[in-house]
Amino acid sequence: MKIEKLALISPGFVPVPAVKGGAIEQLIEYFIDGNELEHKYDIDLYTINDDLLSNKNYNYTNLIRIDNKQNELMWHVAYGVKNKLSTFLHREKTYSYVRDEIVKKYKRNYYDVILVENNMDLYKELYPKLTHEKIYFHLHNNVDCGDKAKTKKKTSFILNTADEIWVVSDFLRKRLLKIDPDEKANIK
């Protein structure tokens, strides 16, 4: 059996493994722990950095740690201005230091599969960098419900570009089908 190279892209809000909590982060940790038992993937896990990750060691998962500098004054002001301007101009796009750093550190032409966890903006930023990789999106919460992070336009983009979309409930699967009945993605 061929071991695939997997880029696992965390949402980018709290660290993975789930040293500071988080449902999605805990689910990712279960996945990488399972992979330690049944080595199916060589994983690069893109995650926000934290000192508590220092004692986390894996045989088959490489933690690519992203320092969150958005709370430092210069970055806080810069990204705050970008986001206020985006809102003022009625744009969907939001800006994030961590997201920008994940996209910069992403290894091009290296992976077999990319799994983006619940972050549509991050998915859209990574998508142009893909060449041969399969890309999966794991959706954990509702779409097109007033949340700027999960708009109908972003959802349609993912529906029409992802190789697979994994959902946590039948409710979400039905919501996706209502948004774009002609979608091309395989919803699981």
ROVEXRO-820476 format. One line per 5 residues: number of its first residue (from 1); their letters; for each residue x, y, z of N, C-alpha, C. Coordinates in pm, 1 decimal, padded with zeros to 6 digits. Each point is the difference from the previous one (the first is absolute). Example, Ala and Ser with C-alpha at 12.3 -4.5 7.8 and 13.67 -1.06 7.14 Angstrom:
1	AS	01319.0,-00569.0,00780.0,-00089.0,00119.0,00000.0,00090.0,00120.0,00000.0  -00035.0,00105.0,-00072.0,00082.0,00119.0,00006.0,-00077.0,00109.0,00073.0
// end
This chain:
1	MKIEK	00083.3,-00118.1,00000.0,-00083.3,00118.1,00000.0,00088.4,00125.3,00000.0  -00032.4,00092.8,-00087.8,00075.2,00124.9,-00011.0,-00040.6,00095.9,00112.0  00099.0,00055.7,00066.0,-00025.0,00101.8,00102.9,-00012.4,00134.2,-00072.0  -00115.5,00065.0,00018.4,-00022.5,00128.2,-00065.7,00051.4,00114.8,00085.5  00040.3,00106.9,-00068.9,00040.7,00123.3,00067.4,-00123.8,00087.6,00013.7
6	LALIS	-00031.1,00036.3,00123.0,-00120.8,00075.9,00030.7,00035.0,00132.9,00065.2  -00055.2,00107.3,-00056.0,00005.3,00130.8,00066.2,-00131.4,00015.8,00073.1  00006.9,00009.5,00130.5,-00118.8,00018.3,00081.7,00003.0,00144.5,00048.2  -00096.9,00078.3,-00046.8,-00001.4,00143.5,00027.8,-00103.1,00027.7,00109.2  00048.3,00035.5,00118.7,-00091.5,00029.6,00110.2,-00069.1,00133.9,-00026.0
11	PGFVP	-00110.9,00025.6,00069.2,-00070.7,00127.4,-00021.9,00084.7,00122.9,00030.7  00100.0,-00013.5,00087.0,00091.7,00110.6,00025.2,-00040.0,00092.9,00112.8  -00082.6,-00047.7,00091.9,-00043.5,00085.6,00110.5,00063.1,-00039.9,00132.6  00008.8,-00130.3,00026.5,00068.6,-00051.6,00118.4,00087.7,-00117.2,-00044.8  00099.3,-00035.7,00080.9,00096.0,-00101.7,-00044.0,-00057.6,-00140.6,-00009.6
16	VPAVK	00064.1,-00078.4,-00085.8,-00025.3,-00142.9,-00011.8,00135.1,-00067.4,00017.6  00008.4,-00102.8,00085.7,-00099.7,-00063.5,00081.5,-00071.9,00101.0,00090.2  -00115.3,-00043.8,00050.2,-00093.5,00089.1,00069.4,00046.0,00032.6,00141.7  00115.9,00062.9,00011.4,00054.8,00033.6,00131.5,-00075.4,00116.0,00064.9  -00080.6,00070.5,-00077.1,-00081.9,00109.4,00053.9,-00147.4,-00019.4,-00033.7
21	GGAIE	-00038.7,-00125.1,-00024.6,-00139.3,-00031.8,-00027.3,-00036.5,00018.7,-00146.1  -00129.9,-00009.3,-00026.2,-00051.9,00015.0,-00135.3,-00048.4,-00133.1,-00054.6  -00124.7,-00003.1,-00045.2,-00059.1,-00124.4,-00050.3,00069.0,-00047.5,-00127.9  00020.1,00089.8,-00094.7,00065.5,-00037.6,-00125.6,00143.7,-00042.6,00028.2  00065.2,00073.4,00086.5,00138.6,-00030.3,00033.9,00010.6,-00137.6,00066.6
26	QLIEY	-00097.5,-00033.1,00084.1,-00001.4,-00132.3,00064.0,-00022.2,-00110.4,-00103.3  -00088.0,00024.9,-00094.7,-00025.0,-00097.0,-00106.8,00126.3,-00023.7,-00082.9  00072.2,00106.3,-00030.9,00126.7,-00014.3,-00074.0,00099.0,-00081.4,00082.5  00005.1,00026.0,00129.7,00091.2,-00075.0,00086.6,-00034.6,-00149.0,-00000.2  -00129.4,-00033.0,00004.9,-00040.5,-00141.1,-00009.2,00049.3,-00061.6,-00131.5
31	FIDGN	-00011.2,00075.4,-00107.0,00043.3,-00048.6,-00131.3,00149.8,-00029.2,-00000.4  00080.1,00095.3,00048.5,00145.1,-00022.0,-00004.1,00041.9,-00109.3,00098.6  -00071.4,-00010.6,00112.8,00028.7,-00110.7,00092.5,-00031.4,-00134.7,-00066.0  -00110.1,-00007.6,-00072.4,-00034.9,-00122.2,-00072.3,00102.8,-00034.0,-00106.3  00052.4,00102.0,-00065.0,00103.0,-00020.7,-00102.5,00130.3,-00050.7,00061.4
36	ELEHK	00024.6,00030.3,00125.7,00117.6,-00052.6,00068.8,-00011.9,-00151.7,00016.6  -00123.1,-00049.1,00015.5,-00023.0,-00143.8,00016.6,-00001.7,-00073.8,-00133.4  -00063.8,00060.5,-00099.7,-00010.3,-00059.5,-00133.6,00058.3,00098.3,-00099.8  00125.4,-00006.8,-00022.3,00071.5,00097.3,-00082.6,-00050.4,-00004.1,-00144.3  -00094.9,00087.6,-00032.2,-00051.9,00011.0,-00136.6,00050.3,00126.3,-00068.8
41	YDIDL	00038.9,00099.2,00080.2,00041.4,00129.6,-00054.6,00127.6,00048.0,00066.9  00080.5,00069.7,-00076.8,00103.7,00086.1,00054.6,-00062.7,00138.6,-00000.8  -00021.4,00056.2,00118.2,-00080.5,00121.5,00013.8,00086.8,00120.3,00033.2  -00026.3,00108.8,-00070.1,00045.8,00132.4,00040.7,-00123.0,00071.2,00052.0  -00000.8,00028.0,00129.3,-00112.3,00067.0,00063.1,00034.9,00147.4,00018.7
46	YTIND	-00070.7,00085.9,-00072.4,00019.4,00144.0,00009.8,-00087.8,00051.4,00113.3  00063.2,00053.3,00103.0,-00072.8,00041.3,00119.8,00060.1,00125.7,00060.4  -00081.6,00066.3,00077.1,00047.1,00116.4,00074.1,00096.4,-00049.3,00108.5  00104.3,00074.3,00026.9,00102.2,-00041.7,00095.5,-00043.4,00030.4,00143.5  00051.7,-00080.2,00090.6,-00021.4,00021.4,00142.9,00111.5,-00073.2,00073.5
51	DLLSN	00046.0,00054.0,00112.2,00105.5,-00064.3,00078.4,-00040.4,-00140.3,00045.4  -00129.0,-00022.3,00020.9,-00047.6,-00130.7,00045.3,00019.3,-00110.1,-00105.1  00030.3,00038.3,-00123.9,00024.1,-00100.5,-00103.9,00140.4,-00059.9,00008.6  00086.5,00060.9,00078.3,00139.8,-00044.2,00007.5,00014.9,-00145.9,00042.3  -00090.0,-00049.2,00083.6,00012.2,-00138.5,00045.7,-00082.6,-00096.7,-00083.5
56	KNYNY	-00052.1,00044.4,-00113.8,-00077.6,-00087.0,-00089.3,00092.0,-00050.9,-00110.0  00017.7,-00131.9,-00003.1,00085.9,-00061.8,-00100.5,-00074.2,-00113.4,-00068.8  00013.4,-00003.8,-00130.3,-00066.1,-00102.8,-00079.7,00101.8,-00061.4,-00095.7  -00021.8,-00125.0,-00033.8,00084.8,-00066.9,-00098.5,-00038.9,00036.6,-00142.4  -00130.1,00019.4,-00023.8,-00048.9,00016.7,-00136.6,-00066.7,00135.5,-00024.8
61	TNLIR	00007.4,00087.9,00097.3,-00056.9,00134.0,-00015.9,00104.9,00104.3,00033.9  00021.7,00089.4,-00094.5,00090.6,00112.6,00016.5,-00084.6,00124.0,00028.3  00021.7,00062.9,00114.4,-00073.5,00121.1,00033.1,00069.6,00120.6,-00062.1  -00069.4,00064.3,-00092.4,00051.2,00123.9,-00059.0,-00068.0,00113.2,00076.1  00075.5,00061.2,00088.6,-00054.6,00096.6,00095.1,00004.8,00141.7,-00055.7
66	IDNKQ	-00111.0,00066.6,00015.4,-00014.0,00136.7,-00048.3,-00013.2,00091.0,00121.7  00093.5,00092.1,00016.6,-00011.5,00096.5,00109.3,-00110.8,00098.8,-00032.7  -00085.5,00025.1,00098.4,-00109.9,00095.2,-00018.9,00045.2,00137.9,00045.6  00042.7,00080.6,-00094.5,00045.7,00134.4,00031.9,-00110.3,00103.8,-00014.7  -00119.9,-00044.3,-00032.0,-00108.2,00095.2,-00023.9,-00036.7,00078.8,00125.5
71	NELMW	00035.9,-00050.0,00116.5,-00028.2,00073.8,00122.4,00109.4,00101.7,00033.7  00113.7,-00006.2,-00070.3,00102.6,00102.5,00017.8,-00050.8,00128.6,-00062.8  00030.9,00111.4,00061.5,-00059.3,00128.8,-00036.2,00005.4,00029.1,-00150.4  00115.8,-00012.2,-00062.0,00013.7,00033.1,-00141.9,-00093.2,-00086.8,-00086.7  00001.5,-00131.1,00024.6,-00081.7,-00091.0,-00080.2,-00147.4,00015.7,00032.8
76	HVAYG	-00030.1,00025.2,00126.8,-00139.2,00020.0,00042.0,-00060.2,00121.0,-00072.6  00075.0,00107.1,-00005.6,-00047.1,00121.1,-00069.3,-00011.7,-00026.3,-00149.9  00103.7,-00059.8,-00060.0,-00000.1,-00023.4,-00145.0,-00117.3,-00088.3,-00042.3  -00020.0,-00111.4,00068.2,-00109.5,-00090.0,-00037.3,-00135.6,00057.7,00039.7  -00003.0,00076.4,00107.9,-00124.3,00066.6,00038.7,-00045.5,00098.4,-00106.8
81	VKNKL	00094.2,00077.8,-00053.5,-00031.8,00096.3,-00106.6,-00046.4,-00074.0,-00125.0  00070.1,-00105.9,-00037.0,-00039.2,-00078.8,-00117.9,-00143.0,-00052.8,00014.2  -00032.1,-00052.3,00117.4,-00133.1,-00057.2,00021.0,-00108.3,00106.4,00005.4  00028.9,00114.2,00060.1,-00097.9,00110.1,00002.4,-00024.4,00051.2,-00141.6  00105.6,00014.7,-00078.2,-00013.4,00045.1,-00138.5,-00079.8,-00100.8,-00082.5
86	STFLH	00026.3,-00128.1,00020.8,-00074.0,-00103.7,-00071.1,-00149.1,00008.0,00032.8  -00032.3,00019.8,00126.8,-00139.9,00014.1,00041.3,-00061.1,00126.0,-00060.7  00073.6,00109.1,00004.6,-00048.0,00127.3,-00055.1,-00030.1,-00012.3,-00149.3  00082.5,-00075.2,-00071.2,-00017.0,-00017.7,-00144.9,-00094.6,-00115.8,-00033.8  -00062.6,-00057.9,00102.1,-00096.7,-00109.8,-00015.7,00060.6,-00121.4,-00068.9
91	REKTY	00122.5,-00031.8,00036.9,00066.9,-00118.5,-00054.0,-00014.3,-00115.0,00098.5  -00000.3,-00119.9,-00053.9,-00008.8,-00119.9,00084.0,00131.7,-00032.0,00068.9  00107.9,00040.6,-00059.2,00132.1,-00042.1,00045.7,00031.7,00054.2,00139.0  00055.4,-00087.9,00081.2,00054.5,00039.4,00128.3,00150.1,-00026.7,-00004.8  00073.0,00066.1,00084.4,00145.4,-00012.1,00000.2,00047.6,-00055.9,00133.0
96	SYVRD	00101.8,-00085.6,-00006.4,00053.1,-00064.9,00119.3,00149.5,-00023.5,-00017.5  00076.9,00039.9,00098.1,00144.0,-00022.1,-00001.7,00030.5,-00149.4,-00008.5  -00066.9,-00078.2,00083.7,00026.1,-00144.9,00003.8,-00031.1,-00062.9,-00135.2  -00112.2,00035.7,-00059.4,-00036.8,-00055.3,-00131.0,00106.3,00035.1,-00103.7  00044.3,00124.1,-00000.8,00104.0,00041.5,-00095.5,00128.1,-00080.8,00019.5
101	EIVKK	00036.0,-00025.8,00125.2,00122.2,-00075.9,00027.7,-00014.1,-00147.0,-00039.4  -00116.4,-00058.5,00021.5,-00022.2,-00139.2,-00042.6,00015.6,-00009.7,-00151.1  -00058.4,00092.7,-00072.3,00009.0,-00001.5,-00146.6,00145.4,00016.6,-00044.2  00076.4,00086.5,00066.4,00142.0,00020.0,-00034.5,00081.5,-00127.3,00024.2  -00028.3,-00070.3,00109.5,00079.6,-00118.0,00036.3,-00045.1,-00127.6,-00071.1
106	YKRNY	-00112.8,00004.3,-00067.0,-00051.9,-00118.0,-00069.2,00102.6,-00050.2,-00101.5  00027.1,-00129.9,00002.3,00098.6,-00061.0,-00090.8,-00066.9,-00034.3,-00132.8  00034.9,00070.6,-00104.2,-00056.3,-00026.9,-00133.4,00056.3,-00128.4,-00058.2  -00086.2,-00069.2,-00077.4,00040.0,-00122.4,-00070.8,00059.9,-00105.3,00092.5  -00052.0,-00012.9,00119.2,00056.9,-00092.7,00095.9,-00101.3,-00104.4,00047.4
111	YDVIL	-00127.4,00037.1,00009.2,-00100.1,-00085.4,00062.7,-00082.1,-00077.7,-00102.4  -00056.6,-00111.3,00047.2,-00098.6,-00074.2,-00078.1,-00139.7,00053.9,00028.8  -00023.7,00033.5,00125.9,-00132.0,00042.9,00046.2,00014.5,00118.1,00094.3  -00094.9,00093.6,-00009.9,-00008.9,00112.4,00092.9,-00137.5,-00005.3,00063.5  -00002.7,00011.3,00131.6,-00126.2,00005.2,00073.2,-00005.5,00132.5,00073.7
116	VENNM	-00093.0,00085.4,-00040.4,-00018.9,00130.1,00064.6,-00117.0,-00013.3,00096.4  00025.7,00031.3,00124.9,-00099.8,-00012.7,00104.9,-00078.3,00129.9,00020.3  -00121.5,00007.0,-00053.4,-00102.2,00098.3,00035.5,00036.8,00146.8,-00018.6  00098.0,00031.2,-00081.0,00037.9,00139.9,-00021.2,-00006.7,00029.2,-00149.9  -00111.3,00059.5,-00043.5,-00022.4,00024.8,-00142.9,00097.7,00101.9,-00057.1
121	DLYKE	00033.6,00102.0,00076.3,00095.6,00099.7,-00049.0,00136.9,-00062.7,-00022.1  00040.6,-00085.3,00090.3,00128.0,-00069.0,-00014.4,-00001.8,-00092.9,-00121.0  -00109.5,-00070.8,-00019.6,-00016.1,-00085.5,-00117.8,00017.8,00083.0,-00127.4  -00069.6,00113.5,-00007.4,00007.5,00083.9,-00120.5,00140.1,00054.7,-00024.2  00073.7,00028.2,00106.6,00137.2,00050.0,-00015.0,00095.9,-00110.2,-00045.8
126	LYPKL	-00022.3,-00122.3,00046.2,00087.6,-00111.5,-00036.8,-00028.5,-00054.0,-00139.6  -00123.3,00005.6,-00042.0,-00041.9,-00065.3,-00124.2,00087.8,00036.7,-00121.9  00034.5,00127.4,-00021.2,00082.8,00032.1,-00117.8,00139.9,-00061.8,00003.6  00045.5,-00045.4,00115.0,00133.3,-00059.4,00011.0,00003.0,-00147.8,-00037.6  -00117.4,-00059.6,-00022.1,-00006.6,-00144.2,-00025.1,00039.4,-00033.3,-00143.2
131	THEKI	00057.9,-00117.2,-00014.6,00032.1,-00050.3,-00134.0,-00069.5,-00135.0,-00019.2  00053.6,-00103.6,00059.1,-00055.1,-00134.7,-00016.9,-00073.6,-00051.6,00123.7  00005.7,00071.8,00111.5,-00054.9,-00047.6,00126.5,-00152.5,-00011.0,-00004.2  -00051.3,-00098.7,00072.4,-00144.1,-00004.7,00026.1,-00023.9,00092.0,00118.6  -00111.9,00072.9,-00003.1,-00030.4,00089.1,00111.1,-00135.9,-00033.7,00057.7
136	YFHLH	-00001.2,-00018.2,00131.8,-00122.4,-00030.3,00073.4,-00028.4,00115.3,00095.8  -00128.6,00024.2,00022.2,-00041.8,00101.8,00095.9,-00089.6,-00066.3,00102.6  00026.8,00023.0,00127.2,-00078.9,-00057.2,00109.3,-00082.0,00111.6,00062.6  -00131.6,-00005.7,-00022.2,-00092.2,00103.8,00046.7,-00061.8,-00041.6,00132.9  00006.9,00090.3,00097.5,-00048.0,-00031.1,00134.6,-00122.2,00080.6,00042.2
141	NNVDC	-00032.1,00108.0,-00071.0,-00115.3,00080.8,00042.1,-00071.3,00061.4,-00119.2  -00112.6,00064.2,00027.3,-00092.8,00045.8,-00102.8,00062.7,00100.0,-00097.1  -00058.0,00007.3,-00117.8,00045.8,00090.3,-00105.1,-00114.8,00091.8,-00042.6  00037.1,00112.3,-00060.7,-00097.7,00095.9,-00053.0,-00105.8,00037.0,00104.0  00048.8,00040.1,00116.7,-00092.2,00034.6,00109.2,00039.4,00131.6,00066.7
146	GDKAK	00063.9,00087.6,-00077.1,00040.5,00129.3,00053.0,00143.1,00004.4,00051.4  00068.2,-00112.6,00002.8,00139.0,-00005.8,00044.2,00090.3,00033.9,-00118.5  00078.3,00107.8,00012.8,00088.2,00045.1,-00107.8,00103.5,-00106.4,-00038.9  00028.7,-00090.5,00091.7,00098.5,-00105.5,-00026.9,-00056.9,-00114.6,-00082.9  -00133.6,-00010.6,-00008.7,-00062.7,-00112.8,-00070.3,-00113.6,00050.0,-00089.8
151	TKKKT	00032.6,00086.3,-00092.3,-00100.5,00058.1,-00089.4,-00038.3,-00097.0,-00111.8  -00107.0,00032.4,-00068.3,-00045.7,-00082.0,-00112.2,00106.0,-00003.7,-00110.9  00062.8,00112.9,-00026.4,00102.0,00007.5,-00105.8,00120.3,-00089.3,00034.3  00046.6,00007.7,00122.7,00113.2,-00083.5,00041.2,-00038.4,-00147.8,-00003.0  -00119.9,-00029.5,00045.9,-00048.2,-00138.0,00001.0,-00008.8,-00055.0,-00141.9
156	SFILN	-00052.5,00078.0,-00092.0,-00009.8,-00043.5,-00140.6,00137.7,-00026.1,-00059.1  00096.4,00086.4,00034.0,00136.2,-00020.3,-00049.1,00052.9,-00136.2,00045.1  -00017.8,-00030.1,00125.7,00048.9,-00128.0,00052.2,-00077.3,-00116.6,-00060.9  -00129.9,00015.4,-00013.3,-00080.9,-00106.1,-00061.2,00047.1,-00033.0,-00141.2  00049.3,00098.7,-00070.3,00038.4,-00019.9,-00139.6,00148.9,-00024.4,-00021.3
161	TADEI	00078.5,-00001.8,00108.6,00144.3,-00023.0,-00016.8,00053.3,-00115.4,00084.7  -00065.8,-00033.4,00109.6,00050.3,-00105.9,00088.8,-00021.4,-00137.6,-00061.8  00095.0,-00088.0,00023.7,-00016.1,-00138.9,-00042.3,-00101.8,-00069.8,00088.7  00002.3,00034.0,00128.0,-00099.5,-00052.0,00093.8,-00028.2,00105.7,00104.8  -00124.0,-00000.8,00047.4,-00038.1,00082.3,00114.1,-00054.9,-00094.4,00104.4
166	WVVSD	00057.2,00006.4,00118.5,-00045.9,-00082.3,00110.2,-00083.7,00088.6,00090.9  -00114.8,-00048.1,00040.5,-00088.0,00075.4,00088.3,-00024.1,-00080.6,00126.7  -00035.3,00069.4,00106.7,-00020.0,-00067.7,00127.6,-00144.8,-00040.3,00023.4  -00089.4,00037.1,-00093.7,-00141.3,-00035.4,00019.3,-00073.4,-00003.9,-00133.7  -00111.3,-00069.6,00000.0,-00085.5,-00003.8,-00118.1,-00060.1,00138.9,-00025.8
171	FLRKR	-00023.8,00076.1,00106.0,-00050.0,00136.3,-00013.6,00094.2,00082.6,-00089.6  00130.8,-00007.5,00026.2,00096.3,00076.4,-00080.7,00004.7,-00049.9,-00144.0  -00007.6,-00130.3,-00018.1,-00000.7,-00054.4,-00137.1,-00118.3,00057.1,-00078.2  -00118.4,00002.5,00062.0,-00119.1,00054.6,-00066.5,00014.5,00149.6,-00026.3  00060.7,00073.4,00093.2,00023.2,00144.1,-00019.3,00090.4,00023.5,-00122.1
176	LLKID	00103.3,-00080.2,-00013.0,00091.0,00016.0,-00113.8,-00072.0,-00027.5,-00131.5  -00081.5,-00101.6,-00001.6,-00073.3,-00032.8,-00122.4,-00099.7,00109.5,-00037.8  -00056.0,00069.5,00097.4,-00090.8,00111.0,-00028.5,00074.5,00120.5,-00056.3  00121.6,00021.8,00045.8,00077.1,00116.0,-00045.7,00039.7,-00014.6,-00145.5  00041.8,-00118.5,-00037.4,00045.6,-00020.5,-00137.1,-00037.0,-00141.7,-00043.9
181	PDEKA	-00122.4,-00018.9,-00051.4,-00044.2,-00134.6,-00038.4,00083.5,-00062.0,-00111.2  00072.8,00082.5,-00074.8,00084.3,-00051.2,-00108.6,00143.9,-00018.9,00042.6  00022.8,-00006.5,00129.4,00136.7,-00009.8,00051.6,00073.1,-00117.9,-00060.6  00132.8,00012.6,-00001.5,00084.4,-00104.7,-00056.3,00068.1,-00084.0,00107.7  00001.8,00049.2,00121.0,00072.1,-00069.7,00107.2,-00076.9,-00122.6,00048.0
186	NIK	00074.0,-00092.1,00052.1,-00054.1,-00119.9,00061.1,-00022.0,00031.4,00147.5  -00124.2,00009.2,00045.3,-00031.5,00035.7,00137.5,-00015.5,-00127.4,00082.0  00074.5,-00008.6,00108.1,-00004.3,-00119.9,00086.6,-00035.7,00039.2,00140.8
// end
